[in-house]
Amino acid sequence: MRQSRFRVFLPILLVLMTGCGSVLSKDALYGVNYEVDYNRLKASPETHLGKTVILGGMILANEVADDGSTLEILKYTLDKRDEPQDPDEAGGRFLVHSSRLLDPSLYKEGRLVTLTGTLRGVEVRPLQKARYAYPLFEVGELYLWPESRYEDRYPYYPYFYDPFPYWYRYPYWHGYPYWR
């Protein structure tokens, strides 16, 4: 009896466990150093050079040059699937350099990304009237999230919450044209 239960629940358990994985490949996740926290990395980047971490956020700018592309990204917190959820105010911004061309029409402002990045240093750039130290990462694997979001799929007032139902609108006032 116990073995038959085990045989039934084992495949179900395996399916449930594989459904909660990251969007990044296993090869990319293999090189990630999970002991390094992003806030510690940002506070003392010189001690963490060469460490690979998982990052995610919203693209703010895409600079294309002959040697590749550099993305400026606003850091977001990540969920279990490594999907960006909310802006991380403490995380700030970071730069990601890729040796390949990241098409600006795809990797444009407002798109969400998840990536593995290896810390290469710090680059100081102007941010409005201040100078900002951006941690600079070399991209390992990059996942661009689809543009359609949950908020876009559901309107504010779904059809069943319409304040003026179809029978109250013209030409159906009071049953017209069927009132005769």
C-alpha positions, 0 to 999 in steps of 0.5 A: 500500500505504501509503495503504491502511494509513493509511486503515485505521489513521486511523479506529482512531486517532481512536476511541482518541484520543476515548475518553480525554477528560474528562467535562467539556464542551469549552466548560468546558475552554476557559476552564481555565487549565492553568498554575495549579497548585492548591497555588500557588493555595491558597498565594497566592489573592489573586494568582490571583483570577479564574483557572479550574481543574479540581478534583475530590473528595468532598463533605463538606457541602452548605449550601443557602441562598436565593442557591444552594448551597455545597459543602465538598469534600475535594480528590482527585487526578484521572486522565486522565478527570478522575475523582477517584482518591485524597485529596490531603492537601496540597490539603485542602478547598475551597468551591464556590458555585453560584447554583442549588440543588444538591439535598442528596439528590443532592449528599450527603456521600460523592459524588465530583464533578469541576468547573471553578471560578473562584477568588473568594477565601478564606473562613475557617471553623471546622474542629473547634477550628481556623480553616481558610482555604477557597479559595472557587470559583464553579462553572462546570460540575459533574459528579456521578460515579455512586454505584456504584464498582468496589469495590461491584461485586465482592464480596470472595470471588467465587463461584469462590473460595468456601471451601465449594463447593455440593456440600459444603453441606447437603443435598448432603453426600456426594451426598445425596439422590442417594447411594442 
